[in-house]
Amino acid sequence: MNYQNLNILVVDDSEFFRNQIRGLLQAEGITSKDDAHDAKEALLKIQSSDFNLLLVDMVMPNMNGIQLIKEIRKTSKVKIIAMSTLELDHIQVDAINAGADDFIKKPLDPKELIASIKFLTGDNE
């Protein structure tokens, strides 16, 4: 699979981070992307579109990233990268235990994000 043809959903309550991630993906030539400002919107979009990869913030109002990942895992094996600005080790462990495939700390390192996307989508060239 060519990672540039991925359909990616970015789930983050911060418009700043959603825009930052959109820019990072655009710089890599990844044009098929959507975003959601909370878990509820993300779940609706996941039902109506076929995403290859989700980038999920851990700290959001109403339903946090851990809860969202657990909900997604009930019905989908889509690849998930969890993200957080929090420097707490248990958040990373909780995200992986909930079903995330990888965890990246924010602010995002563009090289780390792209390496994770390539690894998770099988584009290891």
C-alpha positions in Angstrom: 0.0 0.0 0.0 1.3 3.4 -0.9 1.0 5.5 2.3 0.3 8.6 0.4 -3.1 7.1 -0.7 -4.2 6.5 2.9 -7.5 7.7 4.2 -6.6 9.1 7.6 -8.9 10.5 10.3 -7.4 12.9 12.8 -9.3 13.1 16.1 -8.3 16.0 18.4 -10.3 18.6 20.2 -7.7 21.2 19.4 -8.1 22.9 16.1 -4.5 24.0 16.3 -3.3 20.4 16.4 -5.7 19.2 13.8 -4.4 21.9 11.4 -0.7 21.1 12.4 -1.2 17.4 11.6 -3.1 18.2 8.3 -0.1 20.3 7.3 2.4 17.5 8.2 0.4 15.0 6.2 0.1 17.4 3.3 3.8 18.0 3.2 4.3 14.2 2.8 1.8 14.1 -0.1 -1.0 12.5 1.9 -4.1 14.2 0.7 -6.9 11.9 1.8 -7.6 13.0 5.3 -10.5 14.1 7.5 -10.7 15.3 11.1 -13.1 15.2 14.0 -13.2 17.5 17.0 -14.3 14.9 19.5 -15.0 11.1 19.9 -18.7 11.4 19.0 -17.9 13.0 15.7 -15.1 10.5 15.1 -17.4 7.5 15.7 -20.0 8.9 13.2 -17.3 9.4 10.6 -15.8 6.0 11.1 -19.2 4.4 10.4 -19.6 6.3 7.2 -16.1 6.1 5.7 -13.4 3.5 5.3 -10.3 4.9 7.1 -6.9 3.1 7.0 -5.5 5.0 9.9 -6.7 7.0 12.9 -4.6 9.6 14.8 -6.3 9.9 18.2 -5.7 12.5 21.0 -5.9 11.0 24.5 -7.3 14.0 26.3 -10.7 15.2 24.9 -14.0 16.2 26.6 -16.9 13.8 27.0 -15.1 10.7 25.8 -11.3 10.5 26.1 -9.0 8.8 23.7 -8.8 5.5 25.7 -12.5 5.2 25.7 -12.7 6.0 22.0 -10.1 3.4 21.1 -11.9 0.8 23.2 -15.1 1.6 21.4 -13.5 1.4 17.9 -11.9 -1.9 18.8 -15.3 -3.5 19.4 -15.9 -3.3 15.6 -12.7 -2.4 13.8 -9.1 -3.4 13.4 -8.2 0.0 11.8 -4.6 1.1 12.6 -4.6 3.7 15.5 -1.8 6.0 16.6 -2.6 7.6 20.0 -1.2 11.0 20.7 -0.8 13.1 23.9 1.0 16.1 25.3 0.9 14.5 28.7 4.3 13.0 29.8 2.7 10.3 31.9 4.0 6.8 31.2 0.6 5.2 32.2 -1.2 7.1 29.4 1.0 5.4 26.8 0.5 2.0 28.4 -3.2 2.6 28.7 -3.5 3.6 25.0 -1.6 0.4 23.9 -3.7 -1.8 26.2 -6.9 -0.2 24.9 -5.8 -1.2 21.3 -3.7 1.6 19.9 -1.0 0.3 17.5 1.5 3.1 18.4 1.8 6.2 20.7 3.4 9.5 19.8 4.0 12.4 22.2 2.9 15.9 21.1 4.2 18.2 19.9 4.6 15.8 17.1 8.0 15.1 15.5 7.2 15.0 11.8 9.8 12.3 11.1 8.4 10.1 14.0 4.8 10.5 12.7 5.6 9.6 9.1 7.8 6.7 10.3 5.0 5.3 12.4 2.5 5.8 9.5 4.8 4.0 7.1 5.4 1.1 9.6 1.8 0.6 10.4 0.6 0.7 6.8 3.3 -1.7 5.6 5.2 0.9 3.5 8.7 0.3 4.9 10.7 1.4 1.9 
